């Protein structure tokens, strides 16, 4: 497979088994800005599939995770921040189900790159964010949270 075929294949895997999340945590360190972090993941019971994705597109494979005796162990392929955005931009043309998630994630990272601080807001030594920056990140966080709610149709 050439790179474009790999990207298209993994876009399909991601569309069915993947997740895009923006996590928010309380301020740490000397600055009082919330911390927002973008994470992209695919969970599957086939570790080899996830190692294939890692080999070609980066990220980390974690696990096994066991839910109970009747469940097969699962594994998670994860990427965050710049690596996650690069992956999402590469697969955007091939996705259907997660397209809105991808658009919000890209908007979130563009807001960070265009912000006054450019800070990821991780605390300990990161620059404080202005109220405008916090509001923009919070808006993306809330939109992603709504997209990820279980049981909701996208048109609701």
N, C-alpha and C positions, 0 to 999 in steps of 0.2 A: 504494500500500500504506500502511496506517496503521502506527503504531509496533508494535502487538502482532503484526501479520502479519510485519513485518520481523524482530522478535525470534524468532518461531516459525520463520521461514525460515532465519535464521542459526543457530538451535539445531540444525536438521537438518544444515546444512553442518558445524557444529562437531562434532556427534556422529559424522560420517563422516570428517572430515579434521582434526579438532582435537586438541590435546594440552593437558594440565594438568600442570605440573611444579613441583616445589619444588627449587630449587638450593641447595646448601650449599657454602660456601667457608671457608677458614681465616680466623681472626681477623686484623684489620688495625688499625692505629692503636694507641692507648694501652690499649684494652680487650682482653680476651682471650676474648671470646665468639665462637662461630662465627657466620657470617652466613648467614641463610636468606632466600631470595627466591622469591616465587610468580610464575610466568609462565604465561600462557595464550596459545596460538597456533593459527593455522590456516595450513597450507601448501597451496598450490594453484598450478597453472600459469596460472590465469586472474586476472591482475592486477586487472581491472575488478571482479570479484567481491569481492576483498579491499578495494579502494578503496570499494566500496559499503558494506561492513561498517564501515570506518573512518569514512566520512561519517556514518553513522547511530549508531554506538556507540563511536567513539573509537579509541584505539590508534594504532599505527604500521604502515605497510606497508614491508617491507624486501625487498631483492633487486634484481636477479635473482641467483639461485644456479644455477650450472651444474654438473651432476654429470659430464657427459661429452658427447662429440659426438653420441651417439644420443639424448640426453635433452633434453626441452624445458626451458627455464629455468623455475624455480619462484620463488614469492614467499611471504613470510610476513607475516601480520597478527599483531601481538603487543600484548599488554597486560600490565601487571604491577600488583601490590599492590592498592590500592583500586579502580582501574578494572577490573581483572580480576575482583575479587569482585562488583562491581556487575553485570558481564556475566553471570557464572555464576549469580547469584541470579535474574536476569531469564530465563535459559533453562532453569533447573532443571526446571520443569514439563514441558518439551518434549523432554527428553533421555532416552535409554535406555542407550546403550552407555557413556557417560561419567558416568553418575549417581554412581557411587561415587567417582570422581575429584573431582567437584564437592563432594560431602559432605566429603571430607577437606580440600579447599582452604578451604571455609567454616569448618570446625573450626579449621584452622591460623590463619586471620585472626582468628577470634573469640578464640582463645587470646592472640594478640598484643594485641588491643584490651582484653582483661581483665587483662593482665599488669601487674605492678608498674611496669615501665618504659614499656610501650607502644612499646618500641623495635623498629625493623625489624632491628636488629643489623647495620647496614651498616658498622660501624667508624667511623673518623674522626669523632669527636664524638658518636657514639651512646652511649647509656647501657649499662653492663655488665648482662648478664642473670644472674639467679640460676640455680643449678643446676636448680631446678624448672622455670623457663622454658626452659632449654636442653633438658631432658629432654622436655618437652611438644612442643617444635618438632621435636626429633629423632624422636619417635614418629610425628608426621605425615609427616616426610620419609621415614622408612622405609616407612610404609604406601603413600605415593604411589610410591615407588621400586618396590615390589612390584607395584602396580597397572599400572605402565608396563613391566614386564618383557615382552619379546617372547616369544610362543609359549605363555604361560601362560593357561590358562582362568581365569575369575574365580572358579570354585568350587574351585580347587585350594588 
